[in-house]
Amino acid sequence: MKKNFLKIEKVELWARVGVLEKERELGQLFNLDILLWSNFDDCFENDDIKATLDYSLIIHRVKSHSKNFSCFTIEKYSEEIIKIIQSEFNPDRIKIILTKCNPPIDGFNGKVSIVRFFEK
């Protein structure tokens, strides 16, 4: 496995994900961390921007998808994010941490996250 990866932290997403109808109607805040493994050798040596993953495009694509997507679970939402990144940017390996920032659970003030991996 390659040792170098690109890390994108704290992407804020507003998504309509949740079991409660109001969560899917109004949406809520999610945070996303993305780690991407790829062959960055040409970029390291030649400063070739075509030899890296354009993180601005990745962020834009994931954020734009969240505006039109709705589902019940963060598991399904995480699968959608993995599919977008894999199909459009083709890294060798992906790790995401998708966090629901304010889950509507009485007496709970924490966060809930799912950690997902994908490897070719």
Backbone atoms as SQL, in Angstrom:
CREATE TABLE atoms (id INTEGER PRIMARY KEY, chain TEXT, resi INTEGER, resn TEXT, atom TEXT, x REAL, y REAL, z REAL);
INSERT INTO atoms VALUES
  (1, 'A', 1, 'MET', 'N', 0.829, -1.170, 0.000),
  (2, 'A', 1, 'MET', 'CA', 0.000, 0.000, 0.000),
  (3, 'A', 1, 'MET', 'C', 0.885, 1.249, 0.000),
  (4, 'A', 2, 'LYS', 'N', 0.454, 2.242, -0.734),
  (5, 'A', 2, 'LYS', 'CA', 1.184, 3.504, -0.778),
  (6, 'A', 2, 'LYS', 'C', 1.098, 4.196, 0.569),
  (7, 'A', 3, 'LYS', 'N', 2.179, 4.859, 0.961),
  (8, 'A', 3, 'LYS', 'CA', 2.242, 5.499, 2.264),
  (9, 'A', 3, 'LYS', 'C', 1.764, 6.945, 2.236),
  (10, 'A', 4, 'ASN', 'N', 1.742, 7.558, 1.072),
  (11, 'A', 4, 'ASN', 'CA', 1.351, 8.958, 0.967),
  (12, 'A', 4, 'ASN', 'C', -0.126, 9.073, 0.618),
  (13, 'A', 5, 'PHE', 'N', -0.775, 10.020, 1.254),
  (14, 'A', 5, 'PHE', 'CA', -2.181, 10.237, 0.956),
  (15, 'A', 5, 'PHE', 'C', -2.514, 11.714, 1.092),
  (16, 'A', 6, 'LEU', 'N', -3.585, 12.089, 0.451),
  (17, 'A', 6, 'LEU', 'CA', -4.112, 13.440, 0.518),
  (18, 'A', 6, 'LEU', 'C', -5.224, 13.430, 1.555),
  (19, 'A', 7, 'LYS', 'N', -5.196, 14.382, 2.471),
  (20, 'A', 7, 'LYS', 'CA', -6.198, 14.448, 3.533),
  (21, 'A', 7, 'LYS', 'C', -6.979, 15.747, 3.409),
  (22, 'A', 8, 'ILE', 'N', -8.281, 15.617, 3.303),
  (23, 'A', 8, 'ILE', 'CA', -9.189, 16.768, 3.225),
  (24, 'A', 8, 'ILE', 'C', -10.025, 16.721, 4.504),
  (25, 'A', 9, 'GLU', 'N', -9.950, 17.773, 5.304),
  (26, 'A', 9, 'GLU', 'CA', -10.603, 17.758, 6.611),
  (27, 'A', 9, 'GLU', 'C', -11.742, 18.764, 6.718),
  (28, 'A', 10, 'LYS', 'N', -12.727, 18.379, 7.489),
  (29, 'A', 10, 'LYS', 'CA', -13.816, 19.258, 7.916),
  (30, 'A', 10, 'LYS', 'C', -14.596, 19.890, 6.764),
  (31, 'A', 11, 'VAL', 'N', -14.952, 19.080, 5.799),
  (32, 'A', 11, 'VAL', 'CA', -15.844, 19.546, 4.736),
  (33, 'A', 11, 'VAL', 'C', -17.238, 19.605, 5.351),
  (34, 'A', 12, 'GLU', 'N', -17.839, 20.772, 5.372),
  (35, 'A', 12, 'GLU', 'CA', -19.178, 20.914, 5.922),
  (36, 'A', 12, 'GLU', 'C', -20.209, 20.654, 4.826),
  (37, 'A', 13, 'LEU', 'N', -21.128, 19.762, 5.139),
  (38, 'A', 13, 'LEU', 'CA', -22.188, 19.393, 4.207),
  (39, 'A', 13, 'LEU', 'C', -23.538, 19.599, 4.878),
  (40, 'A', 14, 'TRP', 'N', -24.473, 20.135, 4.141),
  (41, 'A', 14, 'TRP', 'CA', -25.844, 20.210, 4.614),
  (42, 'A', 14, 'TRP', 'C', -26.604, 19.149, 3.833),
  (43, 'A', 15, 'ALA', 'N', -27.084, 18.135, 4.538),
  (44, 'A', 15, 'ALA', 'CA', -27.701, 17.003, 3.854),
  (45, 'A', 15, 'ALA', 'C', -29.008, 16.607, 4.520),
  (46, 'A', 16, 'ARG', 'N', -29.895, 16.058, 3.724),
  (47, 'A', 16, 'ARG', 'CA', -31.202, 15.600, 4.184),
  (48, 'A', 16, 'ARG', 'C', -31.139, 14.095, 4.447),
  (49, 'A', 17, 'VAL', 'N', -30.545, 13.755, 5.597),
  (50, 'A', 17, 'VAL', 'CA', -30.306, 12.358, 5.960),
  (51, 'A', 17, 'VAL', 'C', -30.811, 12.142, 7.376),
  (52, 'A', 18, 'GLY', 'N', -31.667, 11.139, 7.549),
  (53, 'A', 18, 'GLY', 'CA', -32.126, 10.809, 8.889),
  (54, 'A', 18, 'GLY', 'C', -33.397, 10.000, 8.883),
  (55, 'A', 19, 'VAL', 'N', -33.649, 9.374, 9.982),
  (56, 'A', 19, 'VAL', 'CA', -34.842, 8.549, 10.147),
  (57, 'A', 19, 'VAL', 'C', -36.087, 9.419, 10.310),
  (58, 'A', 20, 'LEU', 'N', -35.930, 10.535, 10.998),
  (59, 'A', 20, 'LEU', 'CA', -37.064, 11.430, 11.216),
  (60, 'A', 20, 'LEU', 'C', -37.380, 12.208, 9.940),
  (61, 'A', 21, 'GLU', 'N', -38.671, 12.366, 9.681),
  (62, 'A', 21, 'GLU', 'CA', -39.098, 13.075, 8.469),
  (63, 'A', 21, 'GLU', 'C', -38.532, 14.497, 8.420),
  (64, 'A', 22, 'LYS', 'N', -38.474, 15.170, 9.577),
  (65, 'A', 22, 'LYS', 'CA', -37.961, 16.549, 9.587),
  (66, 'A', 22, 'LYS', 'C', -36.478, 16.602, 9.221),
  (67, 'A', 23, 'GLU', 'N', -35.725, 15.534, 9.510),
  (68, 'A', 23, 'GLU', 'CA', -34.312, 15.489, 9.120),
  (69, 'A', 23, 'GLU', 'C', -34.181, 15.450, 7.596),
  (70, 'A', 24, 'ARG', 'N', -35.071, 14.701, 6.958),
  (71, 'A', 24, 'ARG', 'CA', -35.012, 14.590, 5.495),
  (72, 'A', 24, 'ARG', 'C', -35.628, 15.808, 4.812),
  (73, 'A', 25, 'GLU', 'N', -36.531, 16.494, 5.482),
  (74, 'A', 25, 'GLU', 'CA', -37.135, 17.704, 4.917),
  (75, 'A', 25, 'GLU', 'C', -36.206, 18.911, 5.047),
  (76, 'A', 26, 'LEU', 'N', -35.719, 19.145, 6.261),
  (77, 'A', 26, 'LEU', 'CA', -34.950, 20.358, 6.543),
  (78, 'A', 26, 'LEU', 'C', -33.448, 20.190, 6.339),
  (79, 'A', 27, 'GLY', 'N', -32.962, 18.978, 6.537),
  (80, 'A', 27, 'GLY', 'CA', -31.535, 18.726, 6.457),
  (81, 'A', 27, 'GLY', 'C', -30.836, 19.087, 7.750),
  (82, 'A', 28, 'GLN', 'N', -29.538, 18.775, 7.799),
  (83, 'A', 28, 'GLN', 'CA', -28.735, 19.057, 8.979),
  (84, 'A', 28, 'GLN', 'C', -27.263, 19.029, 8.610),
  (85, 'A', 29, 'LEU', 'N', -26.452, 19.469, 9.546),
  (86, 'A', 29, 'LEU', 'CA', -25.024, 19.600, 9.294),
  (87, 'A', 29, 'LEU', 'C', -24.290, 18.273, 9.471),
  (88, 'A', 30, 'PHE', 'N', -23.426, 17.983, 8.509),
  (89, 'A', 30, 'PHE', 'CA', -22.504, 16.857, 8.560),
  (90, 'A', 30, 'PHE', 'C', -21.100, 17.397, 8.336),
  (91, 'A', 31, 'ASN', 'N', -20.114, 16.729, 8.897),
  (92, 'A', 31, 'ASN', 'CA', -18.708, 17.001, 8.598),
  (93, 'A', 31, 'ASN', 'C', -18.125, 15.772, 7.933),
  (94, 'A', 32, 'LEU', 'N', -17.231, 16.004, 6.993),
  (95, 'A', 32, 'LEU', 'CA', -16.626, 14.918, 6.238),
  (96, 'A', 32, 'LEU', 'C', -15.118, 15.094, 6.201),
  (97, 'A', 33, 'ASP', 'N', -14.410, 14.044, 6.576),
  (98, 'A', 33, 'ASP', 'CA', -12.963, 13.965, 6.383),
  (99, 'A', 33, 'ASP', 'C', -12.706, 12.910, 5.319),
  (100, 'A', 34, 'ILE', 'N', -11.799, 13.205, 4.407),
  (101, 'A', 34, 'ILE', 'CA', -11.504, 12.306, 3.293),
  (102, 'A', 34, 'ILE', 'C', -10.004, 12.079, 3.237),
  (103, 'A', 35, 'LEU', 'N', -9.590, 10.832, 3.127),
  (104, 'A', 35, 'LEU', 'CA', -8.188, 10.480, 2.900),
  (105, 'A', 35, 'LEU', 'C', -8.137, 9.711, 1.588),
  (106, 'A', 36, 'LEU', 'N', -7.228, 10.130, 0.703),
  (107, 'A', 36, 'LEU', 'CA', -7.137, 9.547, -0.636),
  (108, 'A', 36, 'LEU', 'C', -5.708, 9.127, -0.936),
  (109, 'A', 37, 'TRP', 'N', -5.541, 7.866, -1.284),
  (110, 'A', 37, 'TRP', 'CA', -4.236, 7.343, -1.678),
  (111, 'A', 37, 'TRP', 'C', -4.193, 7.290, -3.195),
  (112, 'A', 38, 'SER', 'N', -3.070, 7.732, -3.750),
  (113, 'A', 38, 'SER', 'CA', -2.881, 7.716, -5.194),
  (114, 'A', 38, 'SER', 'C', -1.379, 7.781, -5.466),
  (115, 'A', 39, 'ASN', 'N', -1.011, 7.670, -6.718),
  (116, 'A', 39, 'ASN', 'CA', 0.395, 7.795, -7.084),
  (117, 'A', 39, 'ASN', 'C', 0.703, 9.280, -7.304),
  (118, 'A', 40, 'PHE', 'N', 1.374, 9.873, -6.341),
  (119, 'A', 40, 'PHE', 'CA', 1.702, 11.298, -6.393),
  (120, 'A', 40, 'PHE', 'C', 3.140, 11.548, -6.846),
  (121, 'A', 41, 'ASP', 'N', 3.846, 10.510, -7.301),
  (122, 'A', 41, 'ASP', 'CA', 5.275, 10.636, -7.609),
  (123, 'A', 41, 'ASP', 'C', 5.591, 11.753, -8.606),
  (124, 'A', 42, 'ASP', 'N', 4.827, 11.835, -9.703),
  (125, 'A', 42, 'ASP', 'CA', 5.093, 12.890, -10.693),
  (126, 'A', 42, 'ASP', 'C', 4.855, 14.279, -10.114),
  (127, 'A', 43, 'CYS', 'N', 3.912, 14.373, -9.251),
  (128, 'A', 43, 'CYS', 'CA', 3.641, 15.660, -8.603),
  (129, 'A', 43, 'CYS', 'C', 4.773, 16.020, -7.639),
  (130, 'A', 44, 'PHE', 'N', 5.247, 15.031, -6.874),
  (131, 'A', 44, 'PHE', 'CA', 6.354, 15.280, -5.947),
  (132, 'A', 44, 'PHE', 'C', 7.590, 15.777, -6.698),
  (133, 'A', 45, 'GLU', 'N', 7.899, 15.115, -7.787),
  (134, 'A', 45, 'GLU', 'CA', 9.149, 15.386, -8.489),
  (135, 'A', 45, 'GLU', 'C', 9.059, 16.557, -9.476),
  (136, 'A', 46, 'ASN', 'N', 7.915, 16.677, -10.160),
  (137, 'A', 46, 'ASN', 'CA', 7.816, 17.650, -11.249),
  (138, 'A', 46, 'ASN', 'C', 6.826, 18.787, -10.994),
  (139, 'A', 47, 'ASP', 'N', 6.212, 18.767, -9.826),
  (140, 'A', 47, 'ASP', 'CA', 5.208, 19.783, -9.503),
  (141, 'A', 47, 'ASP', 'C', 4.093, 19.807, -10.548),
  (142, 'A', 48, 'ASP', 'N', 3.739, 18.628, -11.024),
  (143, 'A', 48, 'ASP', 'CA', 2.737, 18.470, -12.080),
  (144, 'A', 48, 'ASP', 'C', 1.345, 18.384, -11.458),
  (145, 'A', 49, 'ILE', 'N', 0.540, 19.420, -11.656),
  (146, 'A', 49, 'ILE', 'CA', -0.799, 19.428, -11.043),
  (147, 'A', 49, 'ILE', 'C', -1.725, 18.369, -11.636),
  (148, 'A', 50, 'LYS', 'N', -1.415, 17.897, -12.822),
  (149, 'A', 50, 'LYS', 'CA', -2.226, 16.832, -13.429),
  (150, 'A', 50, 'LYS', 'C', -1.932, 15.472, -12.793),
  (151, 'A', 51, 'ALA', 'N', -0.882, 15.413, -11.990),
  (152, 'A', 51, 'ALA', 'CA', -0.478, 14.161, -11.357),
  (153, 'A', 51, 'ALA', 'C', -0.989, 14.045, -9.918),
  (154, 'A', 52, 'THR', 'N', -1.918, 14.898, -9.562),
  (155, 'A', 52, 'THR', 'CA', -2.491, 14.826, -8.220),
  (156, 'A', 52, 'THR', 'C', -4.010, 14.791, -8.325),
  (157, 'A', 53, 'LEU', 'N', -4.668, 14.718, -7.200),
  (158, 'A', 53, 'LEU', 'CA', -6.124, 14.742, -7.153),
  (159, 'A', 53, 'LEU', 'C', -6.563, 16.171, -6.825),
  (160, 'A', 54, 'ASP', 'N', -7.435, 16.714, -7.636),
  (161, 'A', 54, 'ASP', 'CA', -7.870, 18.094, -7.444),
  (162, 'A', 54, 'ASP', 'C', -8.892, 18.141, -6.312),
  (163, 'A', 55, 'TYR', 'N', -8.428, 18.479, -5.129),
  (164, 'A', 55, 'TYR', 'CA', -9.306, 18.452, -3.969),
  (165, 'A', 55, 'TYR', 'C', -10.415, 19.496, -4.044),
  (166, 'A', 56, 'SER', 'N', -10.197, 20.590, -4.775),
  (167, 'A', 56, 'SER', 'CA', -11.273, 21.578, -4.912),
  (168, 'A', 56, 'SER', 'C', -12.456, 20.980, -5.688),
  (169, 'A', 57, 'LEU', 'N', -12.157, 20.191, -6.706),
  (170, 'A', 57, 'LEU', 'CA', -13.231, 19.532, -7.465),
  (171, 'A', 57, 'LEU', 'C', -13.930, 18.469, -6.633),
  (172, 'A', 58, 'ILE', 'N', -13.169, 17.743, -5.842),
  (173, 'A', 58, 'ILE', 'CA', -13.761, 16.705, -4.986),
  (174, 'A', 58, 'ILE', 'C', -14.726, 17.347, -3.991),
  (175, 'A', 59, 'ILE', 'N', -14.286, 18.409, -3.340),
  (176, 'A', 59, 'ILE', 'CA', -15.136, 19.096, -2.368),
  (177, 'A', 59, 'ILE', 'C', -16.390, 19.638, -3.047),
  (178, 'A', 60, 'HIS', 'N', -16.214, 20.302, -4.170),
  (179, 'A', 60, 'HIS', 'CA', -17.360, 20.867, -4.899),
  (180, 'A', 60, 'HIS', 'C', -18.355, 19.773, -5.299),
  (181, 'A', 61, 'ARG', 'N', -17.854, 18.677, -5.798),
  (182, 'A', 61, 'ARG', 'CA', -18.742, 17.606, -6.269),
  (183, 'A', 61, 'ARG', 'C', -19.533, 16.977, -5.121),
  (184, 'A', 62, 'VAL', 'N', -18.873, 16.711, -4.011),
  (185, 'A', 62, 'VAL', 'CA', -19.556, 16.104, -2.866),
  (186, 'A', 62, 'VAL', 'C', -20.583, 17.081, -2.287),
  (187, 'A', 63, 'LYS', 'N', -20.229, 18.358, -2.194),
  (188, 'A', 63, 'LYS', 'CA', -21.160, 19.352, -1.661),
  (189, 'A', 63, 'LYS', 'C', -22.375, 19.529, -2.582),
  (190, 'A', 64, 'SER', 'N', -22.152, 19.553, -3.875),
  (191, 'A', 64, 'SER', 'CA', -23.275, 19.732, -4.796),
  (192, 'A', 64, 'SER', 'C', -24.201, 18.511, -4.774),
  (193, 'A', 65, 'HIS', 'N', -23.634, 17.327, -4.607),
  (194, 'A', 65, 'HIS', 'CA', -24.461, 16.108, -4.513),
  (195, 'A', 65, 'HIS', 'C', -25.365, 16.163, -3.286),
  (196, 'A', 66, 'SER', 'N', -24.860, 16.676, -2.182),
  (197, 'A', 66, 'SER', 'CA', -25.631, 16.682, -0.931),
  (198, 'A', 66, 'SER', 'C', -26.898, 17.534, -1.035),
  (199, 'A', 67, 'LYS', 'N', -26.916, 18.501, -1.933),
  (200, 'A', 67, 'LYS', 'CA', -28.083, 19.386, -2.077),
  (201, 'A', 67, 'LYS', 'C', -29.305, 18.661, -2.629),
  (202, 'A', 68, 'ASN', 'N', -29.090, 17.596, -3.394),
  (203, 'A', 68, 'ASN', 'CA', -30.199, 16.912, -4.068),
  (204, 'A', 68, 'ASN', 'C', -30.409, 15.483, -3.608),
  (205, 'A', 69, 'PHE', 'N', -29.755, 15.086, -2.536),
  (206, 'A', 69, 'PHE', 'CA', -29.812, 13.694, -2.097),
  (207, 'A', 69, 'PHE', 'C', -30.533, 13.602, -0.765),
  (208, 'A', 70, 'SER', 'N', -31.289, 12.534, -0.598),
  (209, 'A', 70, 'SER', 'CA', -31.984, 12.284, 0.657),
  (210, 'A', 70, 'SER', 'C', -32.010, 10.788, 0.916),
  (211, 'A', 71, 'CYS', 'N', -31.791, 10.408, 2.186),
  (212, 'A', 71, 'CYS', 'CA', -31.880, 9.000, 2.576),
  (213, 'A', 71, 'CYS', 'C', -32.090, 8.914, 4.082),
  (214, 'A', 72, 'PHE', 'N', -32.282, 7.708, 4.574),
  (215, 'A', 72, 'PHE', 'CA', -32.536, 7.488, 5.994),
  (216, 'A', 72, 'PHE', 'C', -31.261, 7.385, 6.839),
  (217, 'A', 73, 'THR', 'N', -30.177, 6.807, 6.306),
  (218, 'A', 73, 'THR', 'CA', -29.031, 6.455, 7.153),
  (219, 'A', 73, 'THR', 'C', -27.722, 7.110, 6.686),
  (220, 'A', 74, 'ILE', 'N', -26.841, 7.331, 7.658),
  (221, 'A', 74, 'ILE', 'CA', -25.515, 7.840, 7.301),
  (222, 'A', 74, 'ILE', 'C', -24.713, 6.762, 6.570),
  (223, 'A', 75, 'GLU', 'N', -25.075, 5.507, 6.779),
  (224, 'A', 75, 'GLU', 'CA', -24.402, 4.426, 6.056),
  (225, 'A', 75, 'GLU', 'C', -24.644, 4.557, 4.552),
  (226, 'A', 76, 'LYS', 'N', -25.898, 4.786, 4.169),
  (227, 'A', 76, 'LYS', 'CA', -26.229, 4.960, 2.746),
  (228, 'A', 76, 'LYS', 'C', -25.574, 6.230, 2.198),
  (229, 'A', 77, 'TYR', 'N', -25.615, 7.295, 2.972),
  (230, 'A', 77, 'TYR', 'CA', -25.014, 8.552, 2.535),
  (231, 'A', 77, 'TYR', 'C', -23.508, 8.380, 2.320),
  (232, 'A', 78, 'SER', 'N', -22.853, 7.662, 3.225),
  (233, 'A', 78, 'SER', 'CA', -21.412, 7.412, 3.075),
  (234, 'A', 78, 'SER', 'C', -21.118, 6.615, 1.812),
  (235, 'A', 79, 'GLU', 'N', -21.995, 5.677, 1.476),
  (236, 'A', 79, 'GLU', 'CA', -21.817, 4.880, 0.252),
  (237, 'A', 79, 'GLU', 'C', -21.906, 5.771, -0.984),
  (238, 'A', 80, 'GLU', 'N', -22.818, 6.717, -0.977),
  (239, 'A', 80, 'GLU', 'CA', -22.940, 7.661, -2.093),
  (240, 'A', 80, 'GLU', 'C', -21.662, 8.488, -2.259),
  (241, 'A', 81, 'ILE', 'N', -21.102, 8.934, -1.165),
  (242, 'A', 81, 'ILE', 'CA', -19.871, 9.735, -1.206),
  (243, 'A', 81, 'ILE', 'C', -18.717, 8.906, -1.763),
  (244, 'A', 82, 'ILE', 'N', -18.583, 7.676, -1.283),
  (245, 'A', 82, 'ILE', 'CA', -17.530, 6.775, -1.785),
  (246, 'A', 82, 'ILE', 'C', -17.693, 6.567, -3.293),
  (247, 'A', 83, 'LYS', 'N', -18.922, 6.314, -3.746),
  (248, 'A', 83, 'LYS', 'CA', -19.177, 6.087, -5.179),
  (249, 'A', 83, 'LYS', 'C', -18.774, 7.295, -6.022),
  (250, 'A', 84, 'ILE', 'N', -19.110, 8.483, -5.564),
  (251, 'A', 84, 'ILE', 'CA', -18.761, 9.706, -6.303),
  (252, 'A', 84, 'ILE', 'C', -17.246, 9.836, -6.415),
  (253, 'A', 85, 'ILE', 'N', -16.564, 9.709, -5.304),
  (254, 'A', 85, 'ILE', 'CA', -15.109, 9.890, -5.306),
  (255, 'A', 85, 'ILE', 'C', -14.436, 8.829, -6.167),
  (256, 'A', 86, 'GLN', 'N', -14.860, 7.584, -6.019),
  (257, 'A', 86, 'GLN', 'CA', -14.235, 6.497, -6.779),
  (258, 'A', 86, 'GLN', 'C', -14.496, 6.644, -8.275),
  (259, 'A', 87, 'SER', 'N', -15.736, 6.861, -8.642),
  (260, 'A', 87, 'SER', 'CA', -16.063, 6.881, -10.074),
  (261, 'A', 87, 'SER', 'C', -15.525, 8.109, -10.794),
  (262, 'A', 88, 'GLU', 'N', -15.453, 9.243, -10.115),
  (263, 'A', 88, 'GLU', 'CA', -15.061, 10.475, -10.789),
  (264, 'A', 88, 'GLU', 'C', -13.592, 10.847, -10.621),
  (265, 'A', 89, 'PHE', 'N', -12.938, 10.341, -9.563),
  (266, 'A', 89, 'PHE', 'CA', -11.564, 10.756, -9.294),
  (267, 'A', 89, 'PHE', 'C', -10.582, 9.589, -9.232),
  (268, 'A', 90, 'ASN', 'N', -11.078, 8.387, -9.077),
  (269, 'A', 90, 'ASN', 'CA', -10.322, 7.141, -9.213),
  (270, 'A', 90, 'ASN', 'C', -9.044, 7.028, -8.366),
  (271, 'A', 91, 'PRO', 'N', -9.113, 7.331, -7.075),
  (272, 'A', 91, 'PRO', 'CA', -7.933, 7.095, -6.234),
  (273, 'A', 91, 'PRO', 'C', -7.738, 5.598, -6.002),
  (274, 'A', 92, 'ASP', 'N', -6.564, 5.217, -5.543),
  (275, 'A', 92, 'ASP', 'CA', -6.287, 3.803, -5.268),
  (276, 'A', 92, 'ASP', 'C', -7.015, 3.304, -4.025),
  (277, 'A', 93, 'ARG', 'N', -7.146, 4.199, -3.060),
  (278, 'A', 93, 'ARG', 'CA', -7.781, 3.833, -1.795),
  (279, 'A', 93, 'ARG', 'C', -8.460, 5.073, -1.229),
  (280, 'A', 94, 'ILE', 'N', -9.588, 4.852, -0.546),
  (281, 'A', 94, 'ILE', 'CA', -10.348, 5.946, 0.054),
  (282, 'A', 94, 'ILE', 'C', -10.674, 5.585, 1.499),
  (283, 'A', 95, 'LYS', 'N', -10.576, 6.561, 2.363),
  (284, 'A', 95, 'LYS', 'CA', -11.116, 6.449, 3.712),
  (285, 'A', 95, 'LYS', 'C', -11.913, 7.722, 3.955),
  (286, 'A', 96, 'ILE', 'N', -13.154, 7.569, 4.412),
  (287, 'A', 96, 'ILE', 'CA', -13.931, 8.744, 4.783),
  (288, 'A', 96, 'ILE', 'C', -14.435, 8.577, 6.213),
  (289, 'A', 97, 'ILE', 'N', -14.585, 9.704, 6.861),
  (290, 'A', 97, 'ILE', 'CA', -15.237, 9.753, 8.169),
  (291, 'A', 97, 'ILE', 'C', -16.364, 10.770, 8.018),
  (292, 'A', 98, 'LEU', 'N', -17.594, 10.257, 8.039),
  (293, 'A', 98, 'LEU', 'CA', -18.784, 11.087, 7.876),
  (294, 'A', 98, 'LEU', 'C', -19.437, 11.233, 9.247),
  (295, 'A', 99, 'THR', 'N', -19.583, 12.480, 9.693),
  (296, 'A', 99, 'THR', 'CA', -20.070, 12.752, 11.039),
  (297, 'A', 99, 'THR', 'C', -21.376, 13.538, 10.997),
  (298, 'A', 100, 'LYS', 'N', -22.367, 12.999, 11.673),
  (299, 'A', 100, 'LYS', 'CA', -23.630, 13.704, 11.881),
  (300, 'A', 100, 'LYS', 'C', -23.420, 14.552, 13.137),
  (301, 'A', 101, 'CYS', 'N', -23.428, 15.870, 12.971),
  (302, 'A', 101, 'CYS', 'CA', -22.977, 16.771, 14.034),
  (303, 'A', 101, 'CYS', 'C', -23.953, 16.901, 15.198),
  (304, 'A', 102, 'ASN', 'N', -25.230, 16.876, 14.919),
  (305, 'A', 102, 'ASN', 'CA', -26.234, 17.080, 15.972),
  (306, 'A', 102, 'ASN', 'C', -27.384, 16.093, 15.831),
  (307, 'A', 103, 'PRO', 'N', -27.142, 14.810, 16.048),
  (308, 'A', 103, 'PRO', 'CA', -28.235, 13.854, 15.896),
  (309, 'A', 103, 'PRO', 'C', -29.353, 14.146, 16.904),
  (310, 'A', 104, 'PRO', 'N', -30.603, 14.110, 16.441),
  (311, 'A', 104, 'PRO', 'CA', -31.725, 14.459, 17.325),
  (312, 'A', 104, 'PRO', 'C', -32.090, 13.303, 18.264),
  (313, 'A', 105, 'ILE', 'N', -31.263, 13.123, 19.285),
  (314, 'A', 105, 'ILE', 'CA', -31.475, 12.069, 20.273),
  (315, 'A', 105, 'ILE', 'C', -31.598, 12.743, 21.631),
  (316, 'A', 106, 'ASP', 'N', -32.718, 12.543, 22.298),
  (317, 'A', 106, 'ASP', 'CA', -32.932, 13.153, 23.617),
  (318, 'A', 106, 'ASP', 'C', -31.819, 12.772, 24.580),
  (319, 'A', 107, 'GLY', 'N', -31.267, 13.769, 25.266),
  (320, 'A', 107, 'GLY', 'CA', -30.254, 13.544, 26.274),
  (321, 'A', 107, 'GLY', 'C', -28.865, 13.249, 25.730),
  (322, 'A', 108, 'PHE', 'N', -28.668, 13.418, 24.415),
  (323, 'A', 108, 'PHE', 'CA', -27.371, 13.135, 23.797),
  (324, 'A', 108, 'PHE', 'C', -26.869, 14.402, 23.128),
  (325, 'A', 109, 'ASN', 'N', -25.685, 14.846, 23.511),
  (326, 'A', 109, 'ASN', 'CA', -25.106, 16.066, 22.943),
  (327, 'A', 109, 'ASN', 'C', -23.869, 15.785, 22.098),
  (328, 'A', 110, 'GLY', 'N', -23.608, 14.517, 21.785),
  (329, 'A', 110, 'GLY', 'CA', -22.421, 14.151, 21.029),
  (330, 'A', 110, 'GLY', 'C', -22.658, 14.116, 19.533),
  (331, 'A', 111, 'LYS', 'N', -21.757, 13.477, 18.867),
  (332, 'A', 111, 'LYS', 'CA', -21.804, 13.311, 17.415),
  (333, 'A', 111, 'LYS', 'C', -21.775, 11.828, 17.097),
  (334, 'A', 112, 'VAL', 'N', -22.218, 11.475, 15.895),
  (335, 'A', 112, 'VAL', 'CA', -22.195, 10.094, 15.441),
  (336, 'A', 112, 'VAL', 'C', -21.474, 10.057, 14.100),
  (337, 'A', 113, 'SER', 'N', -20.510, 9.131, 13.954),
  (338, 'A', 113, 'SER', 'CA', -19.733, 9.038, 12.722),
  (339, 'A', 113, 'SER', 'C', -19.727, 7.621, 12.194),
  (340, 'A', 114, 'ILE', 'N', -19.551, 7.533, 10.890),
  (341, 'A', 114, 'ILE', 'CA', -19.264, 6.251, 10.268),
  (342, 'A', 114, 'ILE', 'C', -17.917, 6.402, 9.559),
  (343, 'A', 115, 'VAL', 'N', -17.091, 5.388, 9.677),
  (344, 'A', 115, 'VAL', 'CA', -15.779, 5.348, 9.016),
  (345, 'A', 115, 'VAL', 'C', -15.856, 4.289, 7.940),
  (346, 'A', 116, 'ARG', 'N', -15.514, 4.686, 6.711),
  (347, 'A', 116, 'ARG', 'CA', -15.613, 3.779, 5.565),
  (348, 'A', 116, 'ARG', 'C', -14.294, 3.718, 4.829),
  (349, 'A', 117, 'PHE', 'N', -14.005, 2.540, 4.276),
  (350, 'A', 117, 'PHE', 'CA', -12.811, 2.322, 3.470),
  (351, 'A', 117, 'PHE', 'C', -13.222, 1.761, 2.116),
  (352, 'A', 118, 'PHE', 'N', -12.473, 2.131, 1.091),
  (353, 'A', 118, 'PHE', 'CA', -12.605, 1.525, -0.226),
  (354, 'A', 118, 'PHE', 'C', -11.203, 1.331, -0.773),
  (355, 'A', 119, 'GLU', 'N', -10.952, 0.180, -1.361),
  (356, 'A', 119, 'GLU', 'CA', -9.660, -0.079, -1.987),
  (357, 'A', 119, 'GLU', 'C', -9.894, -0.852, -3.261),
  (358, 'A', 120, 'LYS', 'N', -9.149, -0.479, -4.310),
  (359, 'A', 120, 'LYS', 'CA', -9.230, -1.181, -5.599),
  (360, 'A', 120, 'LYS', 'C', -8.765, -2.601, -5.452);
